[in-house]
Amino acid sequence: MISFRKLFICLFFPLAALLAGGAMVYGHLEVERELAYRRELELAQVRLGVGAATWNIEPVAGDLLFLSRLRSLREVAHEPSAARLASLAADFSAFSGAKQVYDQIRWLDESGMERVRVDLRQGLPVTVPAAELQNKAQRYYFREALRLGVGEVFISPLDLNIEHERIEIPYKPMLRVATRVVDGDGRRRGVLVLNYYGNGILQAFAKATGGRGMLVDMQGYWLKSPRAADEWGFMFKRAEASMGVRAPAAWKAIVAAERGQTELQDGVWTWETMRPLGSAESRRAGMPPAGDYFWKVVSHWPGEQRDAIAQRIRLRVAGAAGLMLVLAGLGSWKLARAWTLLAESETKYQTISKFAYDWETWISPNRQPLFSSPSCERVTGRPAADFMADPDFLRNIAHPDDRAIVDEHLLHHIDRHETCEFCFRILLPDGQVRWIEHICLPVFSESGEFLGRRASNRDITDHKNDEARIQQLAFFDVLTGLPNRRMLSDRLDHGLAQARRFGRSLAVMFLDLDHFKQINDTLGHDAGDELLKHVANRLQACVRSGDTIARQGGDEFIVVLTEVTHAEDAARVADKIIQAIGEPIRIADTPLHVSTSIGIAVYPINGSDDAQELLKKADRAMYAAKAAGRNTYRFFAD
């Protein structure tokens, strides 16, 4: 008979080696799992940044072409008298006040001299006196626009506004959209320019990425950075303030691929390419293609943070391994004293020692429970004794909607020899729901006899909740909880497909709150956000459950009415909405009186089965409602 000492050595040393090796492997896998999870978070953050910075050029270019066809512009281009200049300034002011997105609207003559300029200052259009007008002949956007044909549009990259040959302070990020101007005889008479204020795009990007994301232009210069001092390097001719100089290895990888993630010595770099001017396929006649202009949305997870996480996990695993080694020594000591029970004791010990955190089970070939780890109570809220006493324990705690999945598994996999993996929900005694990842595999004796199935059950509720939150951010507006543009596009496409298939009508309503910016300027953006939530709730109360309400952005909302019998149905809903929103809304103990202007486009009356075209028609109708005095609605009319 083997001596007690030799038996202890034979038991403990292999076990210690196994635990040490298992700890190393487990530690490595845990590090990889945690790092993979963090990399996925970086990818999700980049995607959120892309969504926040996405900008549609078509409405701006459409506004430009609309203004270029103004009768007052053609007349003043033919004969720039004082009366005609004043008339054009009045038209520019009305348009600027209605849109609230253009920092400047200007007409420059052939020499580059500003002849009419309207600035938007604190939400109000201001006509700049003639004495303050400037010559912009040397500015690149004037020279580029001057080369265009009639009806063509020039769009600048995003840069900072320059006044009197100096960068304006505080900085004003601008996109300039320009086109040629012709008089009534078709002769070219200078350039029409819109300055689109881009700070809203950058602020939305910073908010979506938690201030960690970077928005980089195609030359590697930061348009938005966690460090404000790094931004707009190209405007100040600071070559060192670019990614190509600061992080050359990362920038080389970033410009080489549309999207990706790379791990370098200084950390993990994640990026995705976006083209803010849109794609050539989406352009209408006379609209500019995107060309090669692009931005990069970039996140950087520093290497020191990555290394700190890895070190922390390794130390935790090492501590647990040391404790397990102590326990293994004590267990081996006791097992050596009862060596006749070695085989049975070692099997149970191996099962417990390898799976100390997740709920581990062992079921015999005839579905009788053989073992349940103490972690059963942590995972299910019930003691392991309940599992041992009830062969249907797993089925009974399953969520009613997932019970069929569990039944299918128990019926078809209990006597099979392959590994099985699936996810399902369980109910805790207090009614809480938890997600479980169930992985089971067959167990055989040394002689090959089938001994049943051993399973590991892991609580993945936090992971599922994270997935749900990411899904919510992808398809719903964060402020109001309404569908965002992405979900609106899907629902509108589906609604049009159904309308075409069954010969139905569909109405799209474009809503814009009247003078909303004044509320923001007076009471602050928090009050404005609270007002938008109230408006969203009132809109939902005005339509059917099958209709869609989406937030377009800012104070603009879209309502899609499906299965409209007559255009008058949409008019009744519009009246209902105007009345509902017109009721006083109390914000911070202050009753606010709000009105809305609504534009309506109806399919197939307005003859378009293209979702974006229908939205544009509703948008134009909304401006007709604005022009009619606000707090009313108008149908689209060609």
Backbone hydrogen bonds, N-H to C=O, Kabsch-Sander energy under -0.5 kcal/mol:
donor,donor_aa,acceptor,acceptor_aa,energy
7,L,3,S,-2.6
8,F,4,F,-2.4
9,I,5,R,-2.4
10,C,6,K,-2.9
11,L,7,L,-1.9
12,F,8,F,-3.5
13,F,9,I,-1.8
15,L,11,L,-1.3
16,A,12,F,-3.4
17,A,13,F,-2.6
18,L,14,P,-2.6
19,L,15,L,-2.9
20,A,16,A,-2.8
21,G,17,A,-2.8
22,G,18,L,-3.3
23,A,19,L,-2.9
24,M,20,A,-2.1
25,V,21,G,-2.7
26,Y,22,G,-3.5
27,G,23,A,-3.0
28,H,24,M,-2.4
29,L,25,V,-2.8
30,E,26,Y,-3.0
31,V,27,G,-2.5
32,E,28,H,-2.6
33,R,29,L,-2.9
34,E,30,E,-2.8
35,L,31,V,-2.7
36,A,32,E,-2.6
37,Y,33,R,-2.3
38,R,34,E,-2.4
39,R,35,L,-2.5
40,E,36,A,-2.2
41,L,37,Y,-2.0
42,E,38,R,-2.0
43,L,39,R,-2.3
44,A,40,E,-2.6
45,Q,41,L,-2.5
46,V,42,E,-2.2
47,R,43,L,-2.4
48,L,44,A,-2.3
49,G,45,Q,-2.2
50,V,46,V,-2.5
51,G,47,R,-2.3
52,A,48,L,-2.3
53,A,49,G,-2.0
54,T,50,V,-1.0
57,I,55,W,-0.6
61,A,57,I,-2.7
62,G,58,E,-2.8
63,D,59,P,-2.3
64,L,60,V,-2.3
65,L,61,A,-2.4
66,F,62,G,-2.2
67,L,63,D,-2.6
68,S,64,L,-2.2
69,R,65,L,-0.8
69,R,66,F,-0.9
70,L,67,L,-1.7
74,R,70,L,-2.1
75,E,71,R,-2.5
76,V,72,S,-2.2
77,A,73,L,-2.2
78,H,74,R,-1.6
79,E,75,E,-2.6
81,S,79,E,-2.6
85,L,81,S,-2.5
86,A,82,A,-2.1
87,S,83,A,-2.1
88,L,84,R,-2.4
89,A,85,L,-2.3
90,A,86,A,-2.0
91,D,87,S,-2.0
92,F,88,L,-2.7
93,S,89,A,-2.4
94,A,90,A,-2.3
95,F,91,D,-2.2
96,S,92,F,-2.7
97,G,93,S,-2.6
98,A,94,A,-1.7
99,K,95,F,-2.4
100,Q,96,S,-2.7
103,D,101,V,-0.6
103,D,195,N,-2.2
104,Q,195,N,-0.9
105,I,118,V,-1.8
106,R,193,V,-2.7
107,W,116,V,-2.5
108,L,191,V,-3.1
109,D,113,M,-2.4
112,G,109,D,-2.2
114,E,134,Q,-2.5
115,R,107,W,-2.9
116,V,107,W,-1.4
118,V,105,I,-2.4
119,D,126,V,-3.0
120,L,103,D,-2.0
121,R,119,D,-0.7
121,R,124,L,-2.9
122,Q,120,L,-0.5
124,L,121,R,-1.6
126,V,119,D,-3.4
128,V,117,R,-2.6
128,V,126,V,-0.6
132,E,129,P,-1.5
133,L,130,A,-1.1
136,K,112,G,-3.5
136,K,134,Q,-0.6
139,R,136,K,-1.4
142,F,139,R,-0.7
143,R,139,R,-1.8
144,E,140,Y,-2.6
145,A,141,Y,-2.2
146,L,142,F,-2.0
147,R,143,R,-0.7
147,R,144,E,-1.0
148,L,145,A,-1.4
152,E,149,G,-1.9
153,V,286,G,-0.7
154,F,178,A,-3.1
156,S,176,R,-2.5
159,D,157,P,-0.5
159,D,174,M,-2.2
161,N,172,K,-1.9
163,E,166,R,-2.8
166,R,163,E,-1.5
168,E,161,N,-2.8
174,M,159,D,-4.0
175,L,196,Y,-2.0
177,V,175,L,-0.5
177,V,194,L,-2.5
178,A,154,F,-2.6
179,T,192,L,-1.9
181,V,190,G,-2.2
183,D,187,R,-2.4
184,G,74,R,-0.6
186,G,183,D,-2.1
189,R,181,V,-4.7
191,V,108,L,-2.8
192,L,179,T,-2.8
193,V,106,R,-2.6
194,L,177,V,-2.9
195,N,104,Q,-2.7
196,Y,175,L,-3.2
196,Y,194,L,-0.7
197,Y,101,V,-1.6
197,Y,195,N,-0.6
198,G,173,P,-2.6
198,G,196,Y,-0.6
202,L,198,G,-1.6
203,Q,199,N,-2.6
204,A,200,G,-2.4
205,F,201,I,-2.1
206,A,202,L,-2.3
207,K,203,Q,-2.3
208,A,204,A,-2.3
209,T,205,F,-1.8
210,G,207,K,-1.1
211,G,206,A,-2.4
212,R,209,T,-1.8
214,M,298,V,-2.9
215,L,224,K,-2.5
216,V,214,M,-0.6
216,V,296,K,-2.9
217,D,221,Y,-2.9
218,M,294,F,-0.7
220,G,217,D,-2.0
222,W,230,D,-0.6
222,W,241,A,-0.6
223,L,215,L,-3.5
224,K,215,L,-1.8
228,A,226,P,-0.7
230,D,227,R,-2.0
231,E,228,A,-1.3
232,W,222,W,-2.8
233,G,230,D,-0.6
235,M,232,W,-0.9
236,F,232,W,-0.8
236,F,233,G,-0.8
237,K,234,F,-0.6
238,R,233,G,-2.6
239,A,237,K,-0.9
241,A,238,R,-1.6
242,S,240,E,-1.0
243,M,220,G,-2.9
245,V,242,S,-0.8
246,R,242,S,-2.8
247,A,243,M,-2.6
251,W,247,A,-2.6
252,K,248,P,-2.1
253,A,249,A,-1.5
254,I,250,A,-2.4
255,V,251,W,-2.5
256,A,252,K,-0.7
257,A,253,A,-0.6
257,A,254,I,-0.9
260,G,271,W,-2.2
262,T,269,W,-2.6
264,L,262,T,-0.6
264,L,267,G,-3.0
267,G,264,L,-1.7
268,V,301,W,-2.4
269,W,262,T,-3.0
269,W,267,G,-0.5
270,T,299,S,-2.4
271,W,260,G,-2.5
272,E,297,V,-1.5
273,T,258,E,-1.8
274,M,295,W,-2.6
278,G,275,R,-2.1
282,S,279,S,-1.2
283,R,280,A,-1.3
287,M,284,R,-2.3
293,Y,290,A,-1.3
295,W,274,M,-3.3
296,K,216,V,-3.2
297,V,272,E,-2.8
298,V,214,M,-3.1
298,V,296,K,-0.7
299,S,270,T,-2.6
301,W,268,V,-2.9
303,G,266,D,-1.8
306,R,302,P,-1.9
307,D,303,G,-2.9
308,A,304,E,-1.9
309,I,305,Q,-2.0
310,A,306,R,-2.0
311,Q,307,D,-2.6
312,R,308,A,-2.4
313,I,309,I,-2.3
314,R,310,A,-2.4
315,L,311,Q,-2.4
316,R,312,R,-2.1
317,V,313,I,-2.8
318,A,314,R,-2.7
319,G,315,L,-2.4
320,A,316,R,-2.4
321,A,317,V,-2.9
322,G,318,A,-2.6
323,L,319,G,-2.2
324,M,320,A,-2.6
325,L,321,A,-2.3
326,V,322,G,-1.9
327,L,323,L,-2.5
328,A,324,M,-2.9
329,G,325,L,-2.3
330,L,326,V,-2.2
331,G,327,L,-2.9
332,S,328,A,-2.9
333,W,329,G,-2.2
334,K,330,L,-2.2
335,L,331,G,-3.1
336,A,332,S,-2.5
337,R,333,W,-1.1
338,A,334,K,-0.9
339,W,336,A,-0.7
341,L,338,A,-1.8
342,L,339,W,-1.8
345,S,341,L,-2.6
346,E,342,L,-3.2
347,T,343,A,-1.9
348,K,344,E,-2.0
349,Y,345,S,-2.7
350,Q,346,E,-3.0
351,T,347,T,-2.0
352,I,348,K,-2.3
353,S,349,Y,-3.2
354,K,350,Q,-2.2
355,F,351,T,-1.0
359,W,457,N,-2.0
360,E,358,D,-0.7
361,T,455,A,-2.4
362,W,371,F,-2.1
363,I,453,R,-2.8
364,S,368,Q,-3.1
367,R,364,S,-2.2
370,L,362,W,-3.6
371,F,362,W,-1.6
373,S,360,E,-2.7
376,C,373,S,-2.1
377,E,374,P,-1.6
379,V,375,S,-2.1
380,T,376,C,-3.1
381,G,377,E,-1.5
382,R,376,C,-0.6
386,D,383,P,-1.3
387,F,383,P,-0.8
388,M,384,A,-2.1
389,A,385,A,-1.6
390,D,386,D,-1.1
390,D,387,F,-0.5
393,F,390,D,-1.7
396,N,392,D,-2.6
397,I,393,F,-1.7
398,A,394,L,-0.6
398,A,395,R,-0.6
399,H,425,R,-2.9
402,D,399,H,-1.9
403,R,399,H,-0.9
403,R,400,P,-0.6
405,I,402,D,-0.6
406,V,402,D,-1.6
407,D,403,R,-2.7
408,E,404,A,-2.3
409,H,405,I,-2.0
410,L,406,V,-2.8
411,L,407,D,-2.2
412,H,408,E,-2.1
413,H,409,H,-2.4
414,I,410,L,-0.5
416,R,413,H,-1.0
420,C,440,C,-2.6
422,F,438,H,-2.1
424,F,436,I,-2.1
426,I,434,R,-2.6
427,L,397,I,-2.6
428,L,432,Q,-2.9
431,G,428,L,-2.3
434,R,426,I,-2.1
436,I,424,F,-3.2
437,E,458,R,-2.8
438,H,422,F,-2.9
438,H,436,I,-0.7
439,I,437,E,-0.6
439,I,456,S,-2.4
440,C,420,C,-2.5
441,L,454,R,-2.4
443,V,452,G,-2.6
445,S,449,E,-2.3
448,G,445,S,-1.7
451,L,443,V,-3.4
451,L,449,E,-0.5
452,G,443,V,-0.5
453,R,363,I,-2.4
454,R,441,L,-2.5
455,A,361,T,-2.6
456,S,439,I,-3.0
457,N,359,W,-2.5
458,R,437,E,-2.4
458,R,456,S,-0.5
460,I,435,W,-2.0
460,I,458,R,-0.7
461,T,435,W,-0.5
464,K,460,I,-2.3
465,N,461,T,-2.6
466,D,462,D,-2.3
467,E,463,H,-2.1
468,A,464,K,-2.3
469,R,465,N,-2.3
470,I,466,D,-2.4
471,Q,467,E,-2.3
472,Q,468,A,-2.3
473,L,469,R,-2.3
474,A,470,I,-1.6
475,F,471,Q,-1.4
476,F,472,Q,-2.0
477,D,482,L,-3.8
481,G,477,D,-1.9
484,N,475,F,-1.9
488,L,484,N,-2.8
489,S,485,R,-2.6
490,D,486,R,-1.6
491,R,487,M,-2.8
492,L,488,L,-3.0
493,D,489,S,-2.3
494,H,490,D,-2.2
495,G,491,R,-2.8
496,L,492,L,-2.5
497,A,493,D,-2.1
498,Q,494,H,-2.3
499,A,495,G,-2.4
500,R,496,L,-2.6
501,R,497,A,-2.2
502,F,498,Q,-2.5
503,G,499,A,-0.8
504,R,499,A,-1.9
505,S,564,V,-0.7
506,L,603,Y,-2.5
507,A,561,L,-2.4
508,V,601,A,-3.0
509,M,559,V,-3.0
510,F,599,G,-3.0
511,L,509,M,-0.6
511,L,557,F,-3.1
512,D,597,S,-1.9
513,L,555,D,-1.7
514,D,595,S,-2.6
516,F,513,L,-0.9
518,Q,515,H,-0.6
519,I,515,H,-0.9
519,I,516,F,-0.7
520,N,516,F,-1.8
521,D,517,K,-2.7
522,T,518,Q,-2.1
523,L,519,I,-3.0
524,G,519,I,-0.7
524,G,520,N,-1.5
528,G,524,G,-1.8
529,D,525,H,-2.8
530,E,526,D,-2.2
531,L,527,A,-2.4
532,L,528,G,-2.2
533,K,529,D,-1.7
534,H,530,E,-1.9
535,V,531,L,-2.6
536,A,532,L,-2.3
537,N,533,K,-2.1
538,R,534,H,-2.3
539,L,535,V,-2.5
540,Q,536,A,-1.9
541,A,537,N,-1.3
542,C,538,R,-0.5
542,C,539,L,-1.2
543,V,539,L,-0.5
543,V,540,Q,-0.7
547,D,544,R,-1.2
548,T,560,V,-2.0
550,A,558,I,-2.8
551,R,483,P,-1.9
552,Q,550,A,-0.7
552,Q,556,E,-1.8
553,G,556,E,-1.3
556,E,553,G,-1.9
557,F,511,L,-2.1
558,I,550,A,-3.0
559,V,509,M,-2.4
560,V,548,T,-2.9
561,L,507,A,-2.9
561,L,559,V,-0.6
562,T,560,V,-0.7
563,E,505,S,-0.5
564,V,505,S,-1.9
565,T,563,E,-0.5
569,D,566,H,-1.4
570,A,566,H,-0.8
571,A,567,A,-1.6
572,R,568,E,-2.3
573,V,569,D,-1.9
574,A,570,A,-2.5
575,D,571,A,-2.5
576,K,572,R,-2.3
577,I,573,V,-2.5
578,I,574,A,-2.7
579,Q,575,D,-2.3
580,A,576,K,-2.4
581,I,577,I,-3.0
582,G,578,I,-1.6
583,E,579,Q,-0.7
583,E,580,A,-0.9
585,I,592,L,-2.7
587,I,585,I,-0.6
587,I,590,T,-2.8
590,T,587,I,-1.4
592,L,585,I,-3.4
594,V,581,I,-0.6
594,V,592,L,-0.6
597,S,512,D,-2.4
598,I,632,T,-2.4
599,G,510,F,-2.5
600,I,634,R,-2.5
601,A,508,V,-2.5
603,Y,506,L,-3.7
606,N,602,V,-3.3
607,G,604,P,-1.8
611,A,609,D,-0.5
614,L,610,D,-2.3
615,L,611,A,-2.2
616,K,612,Q,-2.1
617,K,613,E,-2.1
618,A,614,L,-2.1
619,D,615,L,-2.3
620,R,616,K,-2.5
621,A,617,K,-2.2
622,M,618,A,-2.0
623,Y,619,D,-1.8
624,A,620,R,-1.6
625,A,621,A,-1.9
626,K,622,M,-2.2
627,A,623,Y,-2.6
628,A,624,A,-1.3
629,G,626,K,-1.7
630,R,625,A,-2.0
634,R,598,I,-2.0
636,F,600,I,-2.7
